[in-house]
Amino acid sequence: MDGIEQEEHPRLKVGKAEKLNTKGRCRGSMYELTEEQRMVQQTIRKIVSKEIEPKIGEIDKIGDFPFDVAKMLIDHGFHLLPLPEEYGGYDSVLMNCLGIEELSKASIVVGYMLGGPSSVVNCFKGSKNEVAKKKYLKRLADGEFPAFCITEPDTGSDVGAIRTKAVLEGDEYVINGEKCFVTQGGVADFYVLFAKLSPEKGLDGIGAFVVDRKTEGVNIERVNEEMGKHCGPTADISLTDVRVPKENLLGGEGEGIKLGFEAINPTRLYVASTALGAAEAALDYATRYAKERVAFGRKISEFQAVQMLLAEMAMRIEASRSLLYRVASMMDDPKKKERTPGFAALVKCFVTEKALEVANYAMDVLGGHGYMMDHPLERIMRDIKSSHYMEGTNQIARVHTAKAVLNGTINDSL
């Protein structure tokens, strides 16, 4: 994507298109995208299929973070998508989902190169700290990588029980604690990190800070070995007497955790987008294989048993896509945004689980070949499974969905 001048930062140029309509349009169960959304989607798809997909299998085997792929995304301007319009972005949850979905057709790791920054951007958007907001949004626009740090070794879904503490000493906060399962934590340039200002206040005592990775006392303790996402593992981080200037406080007591939740809700859709993209890649591969593989003198695509598998995959993908796009569009609508947390949990749970079913069916199309590492399906299946645990486990997602049902916030009136 070539850039066109827009104040200080270029915006993605994808051809002539109408102004982005974030509300979108629904026709039956199929979500109809605007011209600009389709153009962005198609542009990313072309570059992914040509420049990333052919080498992602080898990258996964090596296991190192693909800095060359990250640079490629920045060179094309993909990293600008989640940013506010004044920094060259679209300021749209739906547009982020579209971009992440297309990138994830190559690999969920590549999808998170956009999904991770999208989470952090949401924290900045909600912060009242204009100085830090402008400073770090510019750094994102310049191509730096952020990471979102909230989970700890002894506290996952129970966010109010985090133990990392921040104590004000003069003009600085001194932070001590540990964070784990930090996506892109080992390669990030800075972190949006959550710590207790007043431990006795639980959730309300949590503050949100920006911490530069090179700050003294910040240490990468380990890069985790994972079942999937081999080239994009999470990291565990320790903070020992880390001194952060007061101006790096994004949100104090009562505000910090609000920023976290405002980031988590759309990020659940971004997790779903990675799984959806991977599922679409599985269906595409299984379909091509079925059209080429010959058994009993016929292409296996002619056998009804194989056709049933392809149909099951297509149904799950289309249902997931329609649901995801609808809720992303709701989040872009100020009148509906506050009522979407339950939907976000529902979408994350439904789409990620249906995606794993799709990968399983795809392997069945290939039979024994699907289990071999010569084909991408075993990698796709391993990667999709990670999405069941990100931004809250799917069991926790069910709890949030049930609460929304009982509160009456999940209904057709939206």
NUMARRO-993447 format. One line per 10 residues: number of its first residue (from 1); their letters; for each residue x, y, z of C-alpha. Coordinates in Angstrom, 1 decimal. Layout:
// NUMARRO-993447
NUM> a> X/Y/Z ~ ... .
***
This chain:
// NUMARRO-993447
1> mdgieqeehp> 0.0/0.0/0.0 ~ 1.5/3.3/-1.0 ~ 1.0/6.2/1.3 ~ -0.6/9.6/0.7 ~ 0.2/12.6/2.8 ~ -2.1/13.3/5.7 ~ -0.7/15.7/8.2 ~ 2.3/14.0/9.8 ~ 1.4/10.4/9.0 ~ 0.4/8.7/5.8 .
11> rlkvgkaekl> -2.9/6.9/5.6 ~ -3.3/3.6/3.8 ~ -4.1/4.2/0.1 ~ -6.2/1.4/-1.3 ~ -7.7/3.1/-4.3 ~ -10.9/5.1/-4.8 ~ -13.5/4.4/-2.3 ~ -16.4/5.9/-0.4 ~ -15.9/7.3/3.1 ~ -15.8/4.5/5.6 .
21> ntkgrcrgsm> -19.2/3.7/7.0 ~ -18.5/2.1/10.4 ~ -22.1/1.1/10.9 ~ -22.0/-1.2/7.8 ~ -25.1/-2.7/6.3 ~ -26.8/-6.0/7.0 ~ -28.6/-8.0/4.3 ~ -30.1/-11.1/5.8 ~ -27.4/-13.0/7.7 ~ -24.5/-11.9/5.4 .
31> yelteeqrmv> -22.7/-8.7/6.4 ~ -22.2/-6.3/3.5 ~ -18.9/-4.4/3.6 ~ -18.4/-0.9/2.3 ~ -16.2/-0.3/-0.8 ~ -13.3/1.0/1.3 ~ -13.5/-2.0/3.7 ~ -13.4/-4.4/0.8 ~ -10.5/-2.6/-0.8 ~ -8.4/-2.8/2.4 .
41> qqtirkivsk> -9.4/-6.5/2.8 ~ -8.4/-7.3/-0.8 ~ -5.1/-5.4/-0.7 ~ -4.0/-7.2/2.5 ~ -5.1/-10.5/1.0 ~ -3.0/-10.1/-2.1 ~ 0.1/-9.2/-0.2 ~ -0.4/-12.0/2.4 ~ -0.9/-14.7/-0.3 ~ 2.1/-13.5/-2.3 .
51> eiepkigeid> 4.7/-12.4/0.3 ~ 3.9/-14.2/3.6 ~ 2.0/-17.5/3.1 ~ 4.8/-19.2/1.0 ~ 7.3/-19.0/3.8 ~ 5.2/-19.1/7.0 ~ 5.6/-22.9/7.4 ~ 9.4/-22.7/7.5 ~ 9.2/-19.7/9.9 ~ 7.1/-21.8/12.2 .
61> kigdfpfdva> 9.6/-24.6/12.1 ~ 12.5/-22.3/13.0 ~ 10.5/-20.8/15.8 ~ 12.0/-17.4/15.9 ~ 9.9/-14.2/15.8 ~ 9.7/-13.2/12.1 ~ 11.1/-9.7/12.3 ~ 11.2/-9.6/8.5 ~ 7.5/-10.2/8.3 ~ 6.9/-7.5/10.9 .
71> kmlidhgfhl> 9.0/-5.1/8.9 ~ 7.0/-6.0/5.7 ~ 3.7/-5.1/7.4 ~ 5.1/-1.8/8.5 ~ 6.5/-1.1/5.0 ~ 3.1/-1.7/3.6 ~ 1.5/0.5/6.3 ~ -0.7/-2.3/7.8 ~ 0.4/-1.2/11.3 ~ -1.5/2.1/10.9 .
81> lplpeeyggy> -5.0/0.4/10.7 ~ -5.9/0.5/14.4 ~ -4.7/4.0/15.0 ~ -6.9/7.1/15.2 ~ -7.5/8.9/11.9 ~ -5.0/11.7/12.7 ~ -2.3/9.1/12.8 ~ -3.3/7.5/9.5 ~ -5.7/4.9/10.9 ~ -9.4/4.1/10.6 .
91> dsvlmnclgi> -10.4/4.2/14.3 ~ -12.7/1.2/13.6 ~ -13.1/-2.2/15.4 ~ -14.5/-3.7/12.2 ~ -11.7/-2.5/10.1 ~ -9.2/-4.0/12.6 ~ -11.1/-7.3/12.5 ~ -10.9/-7.4/8.7 ~ -7.2/-6.7/8.7 ~ -6.4/-9.3/11.4 .
101> eelskasivv> -8.6/-11.9/9.7 ~ -6.7/-11.5/6.4 ~ -3.3/-11.6/8.1 ~ -4.3/-14.7/10.1 ~ -4.9/-16.7/6.9 ~ -1.1/-16.8/6.8 ~ -0.7/-17.4/10.5 ~ -2.3/-16.4/13.8 ~ 1.1/-15.0/14.8 ~ 1.0/-12.6/11.9 .
111> gymlggpssv> -2.6/-11.6/12.8 ~ -1.5/-10.7/16.3 ~ 1.1/-8.3/14.8 ~ -1.9/-6.2/14.2 ~ -4.2/-7.5/17.0 ~ -1.7/-6.7/19.8 ~ -1.2/-3.0/18.9 ~ -5.0/-2.7/18.5 ~ -5.5/-3.6/22.2 ~ -2.9/-1.0/23.3 .
121> vncfkgskne> -4.4/1.7/21.1 ~ -7.8/1.2/22.8 ~ -6.1/2.0/26.2 ~ -4.6/5.2/24.8 ~ -7.9/6.2/23.3 ~ -9.6/6.0/26.7 ~ -6.9/7.7/28.6 ~ -7.1/11.3/29.8 ~ -3.3/11.6/29.7 ~ -3.0/13.6/26.4 .
131> vakkkylkrl> 0.8/13.9/26.7 ~ 1.5/10.1/27.0 ~ -1.3/9.4/24.4 ~ 0.3/11.6/21.7 ~ 3.9/10.4/22.5 ~ 3.1/6.7/22.3 ~ 0.6/6.8/19.5 ~ 3.3/8.6/17.4 ~ 5.7/5.8/18.3 ~ 3.1/3.2/17.1 .
141> adgefpafci> 2.7/5.1/13.9 ~ 6.5/5.1/13.5 ~ 6.4/1.3/13.6 ~ 7.2/0.4/17.2 ~ 5.7/-2.7/18.8 ~ 3.7/-2.6/22.1 ~ 2.5/-5.3/24.5 ~ -0.4/-5.5/26.9 ~ 0.6/-6.7/30.4 ~ -2.1/-7.7/32.9 .
151> tepdtgsdvg> -1.9/-11.5/33.6 ~ 0.3/-12.7/36.4 ~ 1.5/-16.2/37.5 ~ -1.2/-16.5/40.2 ~ -3.9/-14.3/38.7 ~ -5.5/-14.8/35.3 ~ -9.2/-14.2/35.1 ~ -9.3/-12.8/38.6 ~ -7.8/-9.4/37.6 ~ -8.6/-7.8/40.9 .
161> airtkavleg> -6.1/-10.1/42.6 ~ -3.0/-9.0/40.7 ~ 0.0/-8.4/43.0 ~ 2.2/-6.1/40.9 ~ 2.4/-2.8/42.9 ~ 3.2/0.8/42.0 ~ 4.2/3.2/44.8 ~ 4.6/6.9/44.2 ~ 8.0/8.3/45.2 ~ 8.4/12.0/44.4 .
171> deyvingekc> 7.8/12.4/40.6 ~ 8.1/8.7/39.9 ~ 6.2/5.5/40.4 ~ 8.3/2.5/41.6 ~ 6.8/-0.8/40.2 ~ 7.5/-4.3/41.4 ~ 5.9/-7.5/40.3 ~ 5.6/-10.2/37.6 ~ 3.6/-10.6/34.4 ~ 3.2/-13.7/32.3 .
181> fvtqggvadf> 1.8/-14.9/29.0 ~ 2.5/-11.5/27.5 ~ 1.8/-11.6/23.7 ~ 4.9/-10.3/21.9 ~ 6.4/-9.5/25.3 ~ 9.8/-10.6/24.2 ~ 10.0/-8.2/21.2 ~ 7.9/-5.2/22.3 ~ 9.4/-1.7/22.5 ~ 7.0/-0.7/25.4 .
191> yvlfaklspe> 4.3/-2.1/27.6 ~ 0.9/-1.0/28.8 ~ 1.0/-2.5/32.2 ~ -1.4/-2.8/35.1 ~ -0.4/-2.5/38.7 ~ -2.0/-1.9/42.1 ~ -1.9/1.6/43.5 ~ -4.1/0.7/46.5 ~ -4.1/-3.1/47.0 ~ -6.9/-3.0/49.5 .
201> kgldgigafv> -9.3/-1.6/46.8 ~ -9.2/-4.6/44.5 ~ -10.2/-3.7/40.9 ~ -10.6/0.0/41.8 ~ -7.1/0.2/43.1 ~ -5.5/-0.7/39.8 ~ -3.6/1.8/37.7 ~ -2.4/1.6/34.1 ~ 1.1/2.7/33.1 ~ 3.3/2.9/30.0 .
211> vdrktegvni> 6.6/1.2/30.7 ~ 9.5/1.2/28.2 ~ 11.1/-2.2/27.7 ~ 14.6/-0.7/28.2 ~ 13.8/0.8/31.6 ~ 16.2/-0.5/34.3 ~ 14.6/-3.3/36.2 ~ 12.5/-4.7/33.4 ~ 13.6/-8.2/32.6 ~ 12.4/-10.9/30.1 .
221> ervneemgkh> 12.5/-13.9/32.4 ~ 11.6/-16.5/29.8 ~ 10.1/-16.9/26.4 ~ 7.5/-19.7/26.7 ~ 7.5/-22.9/24.7 ~ 4.0/-23.3/23.4 ~ 2.0/-26.0/21.6 ~ 1.3/-23.6/18.8 ~ 2.4/-20.1/17.7 ~ 6.0/-21.3/17.5 .
231> cgptadislt> 7.2/-18.1/15.9 ~ 5.3/-15.8/18.2 ~ 5.4/-17.1/21.8 ~ 4.4/-15.3/24.9 ~ 6.9/-14.1/27.4 ~ 7.1/-13.8/31.2 ~ 8.4/-10.4/32.5 ~ 9.6/-9.3/35.9 ~ 9.8/-5.8/37.3 ~ 12.2/-4.9/40.0 .
241> dvrvpkenll> 12.2/-1.4/41.3 ~ 11.2/-0.1/37.9 ~ 11.0/3.7/38.0 ~ 8.3/5.2/35.8 ~ 7.7/9.0/35.5 ~ 4.3/10.3/36.7 ~ 3.4/11.4/33.2 ~ 3.4/7.7/32.2 ~ 0.3/7.0/34.3 ~ -2.5/6.4/31.8 .
251> ggegegiklg> -5.2/5.9/34.4 ~ -5.2/6.1/38.2 ~ -7.5/4.5/40.8 ~ -10.9/3.7/39.3 ~ -9.6/4.6/35.8 ~ -6.9/2.1/35.2 ~ -9.0/-1.0/35.2 ~ -11.6/0.7/33.1 ~ -9.0/1.3/30.4 ~ -8.1/-2.4/30.7 .
261> feainptrly> -11.7/-3.6/30.2 ~ -12.2/-1.1/27.3 ~ -9.2/-2.7/25.6 ~ -10.2/-6.3/26.4 ~ -13.7/-6.2/24.9 ~ -12.7/-5.4/21.3 ~ -9.6/-7.5/21.7 ~ -11.9/-10.5/22.2 ~ -13.1/-9.8/18.7 ~ -9.5/-9.6/17.5 .
271> vastalgaae> -8.8/-13.0/19.0 ~ -11.9/-14.3/17.2 ~ -10.6/-12.7/14.0 ~ -7.4/-14.6/14.2 ~ -9.2/-17.9/14.6 ~ -11.6/-17.1/11.8 ~ -8.8/-16.3/9.4 ~ -7.0/-19.5/10.3 ~ -10.2/-21.5/9.8 ~ -10.7/-20.0/6.4 .
281> aaldyatrya> -7.2/-21.0/5.5 ~ -8.0/-24.5/6.6 ~ -11.1/-24.7/4.4 ~ -9.2/-23.2/1.4 ~ -6.5/-25.8/1.7 ~ -8.8/-28.7/2.2 ~ -10.9/-27.7/-0.8 ~ -7.9/-27.5/-3.1 ~ -6.7/-30.8/-1.8 ~ -10.1/-32.4/-2.4 .
291> kervafgrki> -10.1/-31.2/-6.0 ~ -6.7/-32.7/-6.7 ~ -6.5/-35.9/-4.7 ~ -7.6/-39.0/-6.5 ~ -8.9/-42.2/-4.8 ~ -10.7/-45.1/-6.4 ~ -10.2/-43.5/-9.8 ~ -12.0/-40.3/-8.8 ~ -11.2/-36.9/-7.3 ~ -12.2/-37.2/-3.6 .
301> sefqavqmll> -14.3/-33.9/-4.0 ~ -16.8/-36.1/-5.9 ~ -17.4/-38.3/-2.8 ~ -20.4/-37.2/-0.8 ~ -18.6/-37.9/2.5 ~ -16.0/-35.3/1.6 ~ -18.6/-32.9/0.4 ~ -20.3/-33.1/3.8 ~ -17.1/-32.2/5.6 ~ -16.6/-29.2/3.3 .
311> aemamrieas> -20.2/-28.1/4.0 ~ -19.8/-28.4/7.7 ~ -16.7/-26.1/7.5 ~ -18.4/-23.6/5.3 ~ -21.5/-23.3/7.6 ~ -19.3/-22.7/10.7 ~ -17.2/-20.1/8.9 ~ -20.1/-18.1/7.5 ~ -22.0/-18.1/10.8 ~ -18.8/-17.0/12.6 .
321> rsllyrvasm> -18.1/-14.2/10.1 ~ -21.6/-12.8/10.2 ~ -21.6/-12.7/14.0 ~ -18.2/-11.2/14.2 ~ -18.8/-8.5/11.7 ~ -22.1/-7.6/13.3 ~ -20.7/-7.2/16.8 ~ -17.7/-5.3/15.5 ~ -20.0/-2.9/13.8 ~ -22.0/-2.5/17.0 .
331> mddpkkkert> -18.7/-1.5/18.8 ~ -18.2/1.2/16.2 ~ -21.6/2.6/17.0 ~ -21.4/4.9/20.1 ~ -25.1/4.3/20.9 ~ -24.5/0.5/21.2 ~ -20.9/0.2/22.4 ~ -21.6/0.2/26.1 ~ -23.9/-2.9/25.7 ~ -21.4/-5.0/23.8 .
341> pgfaalvkcf> -19.2/-6.7/26.5 ~ -21.5/-9.7/26.7 ~ -21.5/-10.0/22.9 ~ -17.7/-9.7/22.8 ~ -17.4/-12.7/25.1 ~ -20.0/-14.6/23.2 ~ -18.2/-14.0/19.8 ~ -14.8/-14.9/21.1 ~ -16.1/-18.2/22.6 ~ -18.3/-19.2/19.6 .
351> vtekalevan> -15.9/-18.3/16.8 ~ -12.7/-19.8/18.3 ~ -14.5/-23.1/19.1 ~ -16.1/-23.3/15.6 ~ -12.7/-22.5/14.1 ~ -11.1/-25.5/15.8 ~ -13.9/-27.7/14.6 ~ -13.2/-26.4/11.0 ~ -9.5/-27.3/11.4 ~ -10.5/-30.8/12.6 .
361> yamdvlgghg> -12.8/-31.4/9.6 ~ -10.1/-30.1/7.3 ~ -7.7/-32.7/8.6 ~ -10.3/-35.4/8.1 ~ -10.6/-34.4/4.4 ~ -6.9/-35.1/4.0 ~ -7.0/-38.2/6.1 ~ -3.6/-39.4/7.3 ~ -1.9/-36.8/5.2 ~ -3.6/-34.0/7.3 .
371> ymmdhpleri> -1.7/-35.3/10.4 ~ 1.7/-34.9/8.6 ~ 3.8/-31.7/9.0 ~ 4.1/-31.6/5.2 ~ 0.7/-30.0/5.3 ~ -0.3/-26.8/7.2 ~ -3.3/-28.1/8.9 ~ -1.5/-29.5/12.0 ~ 0.1/-26.0/12.5 ~ -3.3/-24.3/12.0 .
381> mrdiksshym> -5.0/-26.5/14.5 ~ -2.2/-25.9/17.1 ~ -2.4/-22.2/16.6 ~ -6.2/-22.0/16.8 ~ -6.2/-23.8/20.1 ~ -4.3/-20.9/21.7 ~ -7.3/-18.6/21.0 ~ -9.4/-20.6/23.5 ~ -7.3/-19.2/26.3 ~ -6.5/-15.6/25.2 .
391> egtnqiarvh> -8.3/-12.6/26.7 ~ -10.0/-14.9/29.1 ~ -10.6/-18.6/28.7 ~ -13.7/-19.7/26.9 ~ -15.1/-20.9/30.2 ~ -14.8/-17.4/31.5 ~ -16.3/-16.1/28.3 ~ -19.4/-18.3/29.0 ~ -19.7/-16.7/32.5 ~ -19.7/-13.2/31.0 .
401> takavlngti> -22.2/-14.2/28.3 ~ -24.5/-15.7/30.9 ~ -24.3/-12.6/33.0 ~ -25.2/-10.5/30.0 ~ -28.2/-12.8/29.3 ~ -29.4/-12.4/32.8 ~ -29.0/-8.7/32.7 ~ -30.9/-8.4/29.5 ~ -28.1/-6.9/27.4 ~ -28.0/-9.7/24.9 .
411> ndsl> -31.2/-9.3/22.8 ~ -32.5/-8.6/19.3 ~ -33.1/-4.9/20.0 ~ -29.4/-4.2/19.4 .
***
